[in-house]
Amino acid sequence: MIDLTLEAARIVVATALRTARERHLKPMAVVVYDARGALRCVEVEDGASLRRAEVACGKANGSLALGMGSRAIHTRAEAQPYFVAAISHLAGPDALVPVPGGVLIRGKDGRLLGAVGISGDTSDNDEICAVAGIEAAGLVAETGA
């Protein structure tokens, strides 16, 4: 059984940030958790606005908690707002951010390895950077699309 390695987490973060710079996006915060919810890697770029890391954590934590990318959580929040509000209340104020940018990390065999959360630009751009990082590490991204 292969877990999410620190090397893979670093590749995810470095590639996500490089993708953001190539696209001239706003400064980003990127967090990577393993499947059990342990923090593996985090970086916040110079100039990132206040609380970007916490937002990124909420995207990744929400994805892990509900087993779906935060794009799917966003869709569910629109269809079942009381459910997502209840989960958010149970999880804590910064543990569930129901907008794109939280992406599950899966192995090639489909096994859940962790999640990435990114915040800094639009949610769609955050998600693009997360997917780029995950794929660069040779892993599979699950956005919830």
N, CA and C atoms as an extended XYZ file, in Angstrom:
435
Properties=species:S:1:pos:R:3:atomname:S:1:resname:S:1:resid:I:1 pbc="F F F"
N         0.847       -1.175        0.000 N   MET     1
C         0.000        0.000        0.000 CA  MET     1
C         0.898        1.246        0.000 C   MET     1
N         0.681        2.148       -0.950 N   ILE     2
C         1.475        3.372       -1.048 CA  ILE     2
C         0.640        4.534       -0.537 C   ILE     2
N         1.200        5.244        0.442 N   ASP     3
C         0.540        6.431        0.961 CA  ASP     3
C         1.050        7.659        0.222 C   ASP     3
N         0.452        8.784        0.479 N   LEU     4
C         0.891       10.040       -0.131 CA  LEU     4
C         2.229       10.430        0.492 C   LEU     4
N         3.269       10.412       -0.299 N   THR     5
C         4.601       10.732        0.211 CA  THR     5
C         4.807       12.238        0.301 C   THR     5
N         5.778       12.616        1.123 N   LEU     6
C         6.139       14.025        1.218 CA  LEU     6
C         6.648       14.526       -0.132 C   LEU     6
N         7.409       13.707       -0.834 N   GLU     7
C         7.908       14.090       -2.151 CA  GLU     7
C         6.749       14.392       -3.104 C   GLU     7
N         5.738       13.532       -3.124 N   ALA     8
C         4.579       13.759       -3.990 CA  ALA     8
C         3.847       15.034       -3.580 C   ALA     8
N         3.679       15.244       -2.279 N   ALA     9
C         3.006       16.454       -1.795 CA  ALA     9
C         3.772       17.704       -2.217 C   ALA     9
N         5.084       17.645       -2.152 N   ARG    10
C         5.906       18.791       -2.575 CA  ARG    10
C         5.774       19.054       -4.066 C   ARG    10
N         5.687       18.001       -4.854 N   ILE    11
C         5.488       18.159       -6.300 CA  ILE    11
C         4.146       18.819       -6.566 C   ILE    11
N         3.114       18.382       -5.867 N   VAL    12
C         1.778       18.964       -6.027 CA  VAL    12
C         1.845       20.471       -5.754 C   VAL    12
N         2.431       20.839       -4.627 N   VAL    13
C         2.489       22.248       -4.247 CA  VAL    13
C         3.314       23.054       -5.239 C   VAL    13
N         4.514       22.580       -5.563 N   ALA    14
C         5.399       23.321       -6.467 CA  ALA    14
C         4.764       23.516       -7.839 C   ALA    14
N         4.138       22.475       -8.355 N   THR    15
C         3.515       22.578       -9.681 CA  THR    15
C         2.290       23.478       -9.642 C   THR    15
N         1.501       23.374       -8.588 N   ALA    16
C         0.325       24.250       -8.466 CA  ALA    16
C         0.758       25.718       -8.453 C   ALA    16
N         1.781       26.034       -7.684 N   LEU    17
C         2.252       27.424       -7.623 CA  LEU    17
C         2.876       27.868       -8.947 C   LEU    17
N         3.632       26.986       -9.584 N   ARG    18
C         4.212       27.320      -10.888 CA  ARG    18
C         3.100       27.570      -11.916 C   ARG    18
N         2.064       26.759      -11.885 N   THR    19
C         0.931       26.950      -12.794 CA  THR    19
C         0.266       28.303      -12.545 C   THR    19
N         0.113       28.665      -11.288 N   ALA    20
C        -0.481       29.966      -10.947 CA  ALA    20
C         0.372       31.112      -11.486 C   ALA    20
N         1.682       30.991      -11.354 N   ARG    21
C         2.562       32.060      -11.863 CA  ARG    21
C         2.520       32.120      -13.384 C   ARG    21
N         2.515       30.981      -14.067 N   GLU    22
C         2.450       30.948      -15.530 CA  GLU    22
C         1.169       31.580      -16.048 C   GLU    22
N         0.105       31.475      -15.283 N   ARG    23
C        -1.194       32.031      -15.675 CA  ARG    23
C        -1.411       33.441      -15.133 C   ARG    23
N        -0.416       33.966      -14.424 N   HIS    24
C        -0.485       35.323      -13.854 CA  HIS    24
C        -1.674       35.481      -12.913 C   HIS    24
N        -1.873       34.474      -12.065 N   LEU    25
C        -2.961       34.507      -11.100 CA  LEU    25
C        -2.524       35.244       -9.839 C   LEU    25
N        -3.480       35.528       -8.997 N   LYS    26
C        -3.191       36.177       -7.723 CA  LYS    26
C        -2.383       35.227       -6.837 C   LYS    26
N        -1.707       35.749       -5.812 N   PRO    27
C        -0.923       34.883       -4.919 CA  PRO    27
C        -1.798       33.816       -4.255 C   PRO    27
N        -1.235       32.623       -4.157 N   MET    28
C        -1.972       31.434       -3.726 CA  MET    28
C        -1.498       30.882       -2.385 C   MET    28
N        -2.394       30.164       -1.747 N   ALA    29
C        -2.079       29.290       -0.623 CA  ALA    29
C        -2.450       27.877       -1.061 C   ALA    29
N        -1.548       26.931       -0.813 N   VAL    30
C        -1.768       25.540       -1.211 CA  VAL    30
C        -1.504       24.644       -0.010 C   VAL    30
N        -2.446       23.764        0.275 N   VAL    31
C        -2.268       22.775        1.342 CA  VAL    31
C        -2.506       21.378        0.777 C   VAL    31
N        -1.786       20.419        1.320 N   VAL    32
C        -1.956       19.015        0.936 CA  VAL    32
C        -2.098       18.189        2.217 C   VAL    32
N        -3.163       17.399        2.266 N   TYR    33
C        -3.412       16.474        3.372 CA  TYR    33
C        -3.344       15.053        2.849 C   TYR    33
N        -2.960       14.114        3.716 N   ASP    34
C        -3.056       12.713        3.336 CA  ASP    34
C        -4.474       12.217        3.608 C   ASP    34
N        -4.736       10.966        3.328 N   ALA    35
C        -6.099       10.426        3.411 CA  ALA    35
C        -6.660       10.438        4.828 C   ALA    35
N        -5.800       10.424        5.833 N   ARG    36
C        -6.297       10.450        7.213 CA  ARG    36
C        -6.487       11.870        7.724 C   ARG    36
N        -6.169       12.869        6.886 N   GLY    37
C        -6.352       14.263        7.265 CA  GLY    37
C        -5.144       14.903        7.911 C   GLY    37
N        -3.994       14.253        7.830 N   ALA    38
C        -2.761       14.823        8.374 CA  ALA    38
C        -2.144       15.770        7.338 C   ALA    38
N        -1.726       16.922        7.782 N   LEU    39
C        -1.099       17.908        6.908 CA  LEU    39
C         0.242       17.386        6.425 C   LEU    39
N         0.443       17.374        5.116 N   ARG    40
C         1.696       16.905        4.528 CA  ARG    40
C         2.560       18.065        4.047 C   ARG    40
N         1.926       19.129        3.519 N   CYS    41
C         2.699       20.226        2.961 CA  CYS    41
C         1.802       21.457        2.834 C   CYS    41
N         2.378       22.633        3.067 N   VAL    42
C         1.643       23.885        2.890 CA  VAL    42
C         2.615       24.977        2.469 C   VAL    42
N         2.193       25.811        1.553 N   GLU    43
C         2.941       27.002        1.169 CA  GLU    43
C         1.956       28.119        0.872 C   GLU    43
N         2.320       29.312        1.301 N   VAL    44
C         1.523       30.506        1.039 CA  VAL    44
C         2.448       31.518        0.380 C   VAL    44
N         2.077       31.960       -0.807 N   GLU    45
C         2.918       32.895       -1.537 CA  GLU    45
C         2.921       34.279       -0.896 C   GLU    45
N         4.014       34.973       -1.084 N   ASP    46
C         4.088       36.371       -0.673 CA  ASP    46
C         2.952       37.137       -1.330 C   ASP    46
N         2.307       37.982       -0.570 N   GLY    47
C         1.224       38.802       -1.109 CA  GLY    47
C        -0.148       38.175       -1.046 C   GLY    47
N        -0.221       36.902       -0.604 N   ALA    48
C        -1.541       36.270       -0.486 CA  ALA    48
C        -2.341       37.008        0.585 C   ALA    48
N        -3.624       37.175        0.330 N   SER    49
C        -4.452       37.900        1.284 CA  SER    49
C        -4.677       37.072        2.550 C   SER    49
N        -5.071       37.765        3.590 N   LEU    50
C        -5.273       37.157        4.898 CA  LEU    50
C        -6.272       36.000        4.825 C   LEU    50
N        -5.977       34.952        5.514 N   ARG    51
C        -6.821       33.768        5.683 CA  ARG    51
C        -6.890       32.850        4.456 C   ARG    51
N        -6.040       33.087        3.458 N   ARG    52
C        -6.043       32.196        2.284 CA  ARG    52
C        -5.694       30.768        2.667 C   ARG    52
N        -4.752       30.592        3.583 N   ALA    53
C        -4.387       29.235        3.997 CA  ALA    53
C        -5.563       28.541        4.670 C   ALA    53
N        -6.304       29.274        5.500 N   GLU    54
C        -7.458       28.677        6.170 CA  GLU    54
C        -8.545       28.299        5.166 C   GLU    54
N        -8.739       29.127        4.155 N   VAL    55
C        -9.722       28.804        3.115 CA  VAL    55
C        -9.276       27.549        2.365 C   VAL    55
N        -7.993       27.484        2.022 N   ALA    56
C        -7.459       26.304        1.338 CA  ALA    56
C        -7.644       25.058        2.195 C   ALA    56
N        -7.391       25.177        3.497 N   CYS    57
C        -7.602       24.050        4.410 CA  CYS    57
C        -9.062       23.616        4.403 C   CYS    57
N        -9.981       24.578        4.418 N   GLY    58
C       -11.405       24.264        4.413 CA  GLY    58
C       -11.844       23.544        3.150 C   GLY    58
N       -11.256       23.918        2.032 N   LYS    59
C       -11.584       23.224        0.778 CA  LYS    59
C       -11.107       21.778        0.820 C   LYS    59
N        -9.861       21.567        1.255 N   ALA    60
C        -9.307       20.215        1.306 CA  ALA    60
C       -10.000       19.374        2.379 C   ALA    60
N       -10.186       19.942        3.565 N   ASN    61
C       -10.848       19.209        4.651 CA  ASN    61
C       -12.267       18.807        4.276 C   ASN    61
N       -12.994       19.712        3.655 N   GLY    62
C       -14.354       19.396        3.235 CA  GLY    62
C       -14.380       18.259        2.235 C   GLY    62
N       -13.421       18.276        1.321 N   SER    63
C       -13.339       17.199        0.329 CA  SER    63
C       -13.103       15.857        1.000 C   SER    63
N       -12.169       15.835        1.950 N   LEU    64
C       -11.900       14.584        2.666 CA  LEU    64
C       -13.098       14.146        3.504 C   LEU    64
N       -13.721       15.097        4.191 N   ALA    65
C       -14.837       14.773        5.087 CA  ALA    65
C       -16.022       14.170        4.342 C   ALA    65
N       -16.288       14.702        3.154 N   LEU    66
C       -17.462       14.223        2.405 CA  LEU    66
C       -17.105       13.272        1.270 C   LEU    66
N       -15.808       13.059        1.040 N   GLY    67
C       -15.393       12.099        0.018 CA  GLY    67
C       -15.691       12.541       -1.394 C   GLY    67
N       -15.636       13.854       -1.614 N   MET    68
C       -15.879       14.388       -2.963 CA  MET    68
C       -15.141       15.700       -3.123 C   MET    68
N       -14.801       16.020       -4.366 N   GLY    69
C       -14.167       17.301       -4.624 CA  GLY    69
C       -15.093       18.439       -4.229 C   GLY    69
N       -14.497       19.592       -3.907 N   SER    70
C       -15.332       20.688       -3.406 CA  SER    70
C       -16.236       21.291       -4.481 C   SER    70
N       -15.981       21.004       -5.751 N   ARG    71
C       -16.929       21.418       -6.793 CA  ARG    71
C       -18.257       20.669       -6.597 C   ARG    71
N       -18.177       19.386       -6.265 N   ALA    72
C       -19.389       18.599       -5.997 CA  ALA    72
C       -20.067       19.079       -4.719 C   ALA    72
N       -19.276       19.480       -3.729 N   ILE    73
C       -19.854       20.011       -2.492 CA  ILE    73
C       -20.601       21.308       -2.793 C   ILE    73
N       -20.034       22.129       -3.666 N   HIS    74
C       -20.698       23.381       -4.078 CA  HIS    74
C       -22.054       23.073       -4.719 C   HIS    74
N       -22.070       22.108       -5.615 N   THR    75
C       -23.321       21.709       -6.271 CA  THR    75
C       -24.320       21.199       -5.239 C   THR    75
N       -23.825       20.416       -4.294 N   ARG    76
C       -24.706       19.886       -3.253 CA  ARG    76
C       -25.228       20.999       -2.348 C   ARG    76
N       -24.392       22.005       -2.082 N   ALA    77
C       -24.815       23.135       -1.240 CA  ALA    77
C       -25.962       23.895       -1.892 C   ALA    77
N       -25.932       23.990       -3.211 N   GLU    78
C       -27.031       24.660       -3.914 CA  GLU    78
C       -28.312       23.825       -3.856 C   GLU    78
N       -28.172       22.496       -3.952 N   ALA    79
C       -29.343       21.613       -3.957 CA  ALA    79
C       -29.840       21.287       -2.551 C   ALA    79
N       -28.928       21.201       -1.589 N   GLN    80
C       -29.273       20.812       -0.214 CA  GLN    80
C       -28.556       21.736        0.779 C   GLN    80
N       -28.936       23.001        0.802 N   PRO    81
C       -28.204       23.952        1.652 CA  PRO    81
C       -28.234       23.597        3.135 C   PRO    81
N       -29.321       23.027        3.616 N   TYR    82
C       -29.388       22.683        5.040 CA  TYR    82
C       -28.409       21.568        5.386 C   TYR    82
N       -28.244       20.606        4.492 N   PHE    83
C       -27.301       19.523        4.727 CA  PHE    83
C       -25.877       20.062        4.830 C   PHE    83
N       -25.467       20.877        3.867 N   VAL    84
C       -24.103       21.404        3.873 CA  VAL    84
C       -23.893       22.342        5.062 C   VAL    84
N       -24.903       23.105        5.416 N   ALA    85
C       -24.798       23.968        6.599 CA  ALA    85
C       -24.625       23.121        7.859 C   ALA    85
N       -25.346       22.023        7.950 N   ALA    86
C       -25.231       21.151        9.120 CA  ALA    86
C       -23.847       20.517        9.192 C   ALA    86
N       -23.345       20.038        8.078 N   ILE    87
C       -22.005       19.441        8.050 CA  ILE    87
C       -20.970       20.494        8.412 C   ILE    87
N       -21.120       21.692        7.887 N   SER    88
C       -20.197       22.783        8.198 CA  SER    88
C       -20.208       23.090        9.693 C   SER    88
N       -21.392       23.089       10.278 N   HIS    89
C       -21.523       23.346       11.712 CA  HIS    89
C       -20.821       22.245       12.521 C   HIS    89
N       -21.016       20.998       12.127 N   LEU    90
C       -20.395       19.878       12.832 CA  LEU    90
C       -18.875       19.877       12.673 C   LEU    90
N       -18.422       20.219       11.474 N   ALA    91
C       -16.989       20.161       11.170 CA  ALA    91
C       -16.211       21.329       11.754 C   ALA    91
N       -16.872       22.447       11.977 N   GLY    92
C       -16.195       23.631       12.486 CA  GLY    92
C       -16.158       24.723       11.445 C   GLY    92
N       -15.908       25.941       11.869 N   PRO    93
C       -16.053       27.092       10.982 CA  PRO    93
C       -15.085       27.138        9.800 C   PRO    93
N       -13.904       26.547        9.928 N   ASP    94
C       -12.964       26.607        8.809 CA  ASP    94
C       -12.664       25.228        8.236 C   ASP    94
N       -13.532       24.259        8.492 N   ALA    95
C       -13.293       22.892        8.046 CA  ALA    95
C       -14.083       22.498        6.810 C   ALA    95
N       -14.884       23.398        6.276 N   LEU    96
C       -15.661       23.085        5.078 CA  LEU    96
C       -15.914       24.376        4.313 C   LEU    96
N       -15.282       24.475        3.154 N   VAL    97
C       -15.496       25.624        2.277 CA  VAL    97
C       -16.037       25.062        0.965 C   VAL    97
N       -17.346       25.223        0.716 N   PRO    98
C       -18.003       24.542       -0.397 CA  PRO    98
C       -17.914       25.268       -1.741 C   PRO    98
N       -16.696       25.495       -2.199 N   VAL    99
C       -16.474       26.068       -3.533 CA  VAL    99
C       -15.310       25.318       -4.184 C   VAL    99
N       -15.200       25.331       -5.511 N   PRO   100
C       -14.099       24.627       -6.171 CA  PRO   100
C       -12.731       25.087       -5.679 C   PRO   100
N       -11.800       24.143       -5.722 N   GLY   101
C       -10.436       24.392       -5.253 CA  GLY   101
C        -9.991       23.346       -4.256 C   GLY   101
N       -10.914       22.481       -3.838 N   GLY   102
C       -10.593       21.321       -3.012 CA  GLY   102
C       -10.701       20.092       -3.896 C   GLY   102
N        -9.597       19.379       -4.061 N   VAL   103
C        -9.547       18.268       -5.021 CA  VAL   103
C        -9.007       17.029       -4.331 C   VAL   103
N        -9.733       15.928       -4.458 N   LEU   104
C        -9.251       14.663       -3.907 CA  LEU   104
C        -8.079       14.146       -4.733 C   LEU   104
N        -7.146       13.498       -4.052 N   ILE   105
C        -5.995       12.872       -4.706 CA  ILE   105
C        -6.194       11.370       -4.634 C   ILE   105
N        -6.177       10.739       -5.791 N   ARG   106
C        -6.327        9.277       -5.841 CA  ARG   106
C        -5.108        8.678       -6.525 C   ARG   106
N        -4.817        7.436       -6.144 N   GLY   107
C        -3.783        6.685       -6.839 CA  GLY   107
C        -4.325        6.197       -8.168 C   GLY   107
N        -3.461        5.675       -8.980 N   LYS   108
C        -3.893        5.142      -10.287 CA  LYS   108
C        -4.890        4.001      -10.111 C   LYS   108
N        -4.843        3.351       -8.943 N   ASP   109
C        -5.766        2.252       -8.657 CA  ASP   109
C        -7.102        2.736       -8.101 C   ASP   109
N        -7.272        4.061       -7.956 N   GLY   110
C        -8.511        4.632       -7.458 CA  GLY   110
C        -8.555        4.839       -5.961 C   GLY   110
N        -7.518        4.370       -5.252 N   ARG   111
C        -7.498        4.501       -3.788 CA  ARG   111
C        -7.291        5.953       -3.381 C   ARG   111
N        -8.041        6.399       -2.388 N   LEU   112
C        -7.920        7.756       -1.876 CA  LEU   112
C        -6.589        7.919       -1.158 C   LEU   112
N        -5.818        8.948       -1.563 N   LEU   113
C        -4.518        9.221       -0.951 CA  LEU   113
C        -4.517       10.513       -0.143 C   LEU   113
N        -5.450       11.434       -0.465 N   GLY   114
C        -5.474       12.708        0.247 CA  GLY   114
C        -6.286       13.744       -0.492 C   GLY   114
N        -5.979       14.999       -0.204 N   ALA   115
C        -6.675       16.109       -0.855 CA  ALA   115
C        -5.779       17.338       -0.887 C   ALA   115
N        -6.017       18.159       -1.893 N   VAL   116
C        -5.350       19.447       -2.039 CA  VAL   116
C        -6.407       20.528       -1.887 C   VAL   116
N        -6.044       21.609       -1.236 N   GLY   117
C        -6.893       22.785       -1.175 CA  GLY   117
C        -6.083       23.987       -1.619 C   GLY   117
N        -6.661       24.795       -2.478 N   ILE   118
C        -5.982       25.990       -2.973 CA  ILE   118
C        -6.942       27.165       -2.900 C   ILE   118
N        -6.396       28.299       -2.499 N   SER   119
C        -7.173       29.538       -2.465 CA  SER   119
C        -6.267       30.703       -2.821 C   SER   119
N        -6.839       31.652       -3.543 N   GLY   120
C        -6.083       32.847       -3.896 CA  GLY   120
C        -6.677       33.584       -5.071 C   GLY   120
N        -7.135       32.861       -6.063 N   ASP   121
C        -7.715       33.468       -7.257 CA  ASP   121
C        -9.180       33.040       -7.313 C   ASP   121
N        -9.764       33.002       -8.490 N   THR   122
C       -11.126       32.497       -8.582 CA  THR   122
C       -11.112       31.011       -8.229 C   THR   122
N       -12.222       30.506       -7.791 N   SER   123
C       -12.301       29.093       -7.425 CA  SER   123
C       -11.963       28.194       -8.606 C   SER   123
N       -12.412       28.556       -9.805 N   ASP   124
C       -12.085       27.752      -10.986 CA  ASP   124
C       -10.582       27.728      -11.245 C   ASP   124
N        -9.918       28.878      -11.114 N   ASN   125
C        -8.470       28.926      -11.299 CA  ASN   125
C        -7.740       28.151      -10.203 C   ASN   125
N        -8.244       28.242       -8.974 N   ASP   126
C        -7.655       27.472       -7.882 CA  ASP   126
C        -7.686       25.979       -8.229 C   ASP   126
N        -8.823       25.531       -8.727 N   GLU   127
C        -8.986       24.116       -9.071 CA  GLU   127
C        -8.049       23.707      -10.206 C   GLU   127
N        -7.886       24.550      -11.208 N   ILE   128
C        -6.971       24.262      -12.324 CA  ILE   128
C        -5.561       24.017      -11.802 C   ILE   128
N        -5.122       24.839      -10.875 N   CYS   129
C        -3.779       24.699      -10.307 CA  CYS   129
C        -3.664       23.412       -9.491 C   CYS   129
N        -4.697       23.068       -8.747 N   ALA   130
C        -4.692       21.832       -7.958 CA  ALA   130
C        -4.581       20.607       -8.863 C   ALA   130
N        -5.357       20.588       -9.912 N   VAL   131
C        -5.333       19.459      -10.850 CA  VAL   131
C        -3.955       19.341      -11.489 C   VAL   131
N        -3.369       20.457      -11.894 N   ALA   132
C        -2.031       20.435      -12.502 CA  ALA   132
C        -1.013       19.829      -11.544 C   ALA   132
N        -1.086       20.214      -10.282 N   GLY   133
C        -0.151       19.683       -9.295 CA  GLY   133
C        -0.313       18.194       -9.075 C   GLY   133
N        -1.554       17.758       -8.947 N   ILE   134
C        -1.817       16.337       -8.719 CA  ILE   134
C        -1.333       15.505       -9.902 C   ILE   134
N        -1.646       15.945      -11.098 N   GLU   135
C        -1.233       15.195      -12.299 CA  GLU   135
C         0.271       15.173      -12.457 C   GLU   135
N         0.956       16.267      -12.089 N   ALA   136
C         2.416       16.316      -12.174 CA  ALA   136
C         3.059       15.286      -11.253 C   ALA   136
N         2.382       14.955      -10.164 N   ALA   137
C         2.891       13.946       -9.234 CA  ALA   137
C         2.559       12.525       -9.686 C   ALA   137
N         1.929       12.397      -10.851 N   GLY   138
C         1.576       11.078      -11.381 CA  GLY   138
C         0.358       10.465      -10.708 C   GLY   138
N        -0.480       11.333      -10.123 N   LEU   139
C        -1.665       10.881       -9.406 CA  LEU   139
C        -2.922       11.332      -10.133 C   LEU   139
N        -4.076       10.963       -9.622 N   VAL   140
C        -5.343       11.230      -10.276 CA  VAL   140
C        -6.139       12.248       -9.457 C   VAL   140
N        -6.611       13.292      -10.136 N   ALA   141
C        -7.391       14.351       -9.492 CA  ALA   141
C        -8.874       14.061       -9.615 C   ALA   141
N        -9.605       14.289       -8.512 N   GLU   142
C       -11.062       14.158       -8.517 CA  GLU   142
C       -11.670       15.471       -8.017 C   GLU   142
N       -12.173       16.260       -8.971 N   THR   143
C       -12.676       17.595       -8.655 CA  THR   143
C       -14.117       17.596       -8.162 C   THR   143
N       -14.857       16.590       -8.569 N   GLY   144
C       -16.280       16.571       -8.271 CA  GLY   144
C       -17.109       17.104       -9.421 C   GLY   144
N       -16.475       17.291      -10.564 N   ALA   145
C       -17.178       17.785      -11.756 CA  ALA   145
C       -18.012       16.677      -12.368 C   ALA   145
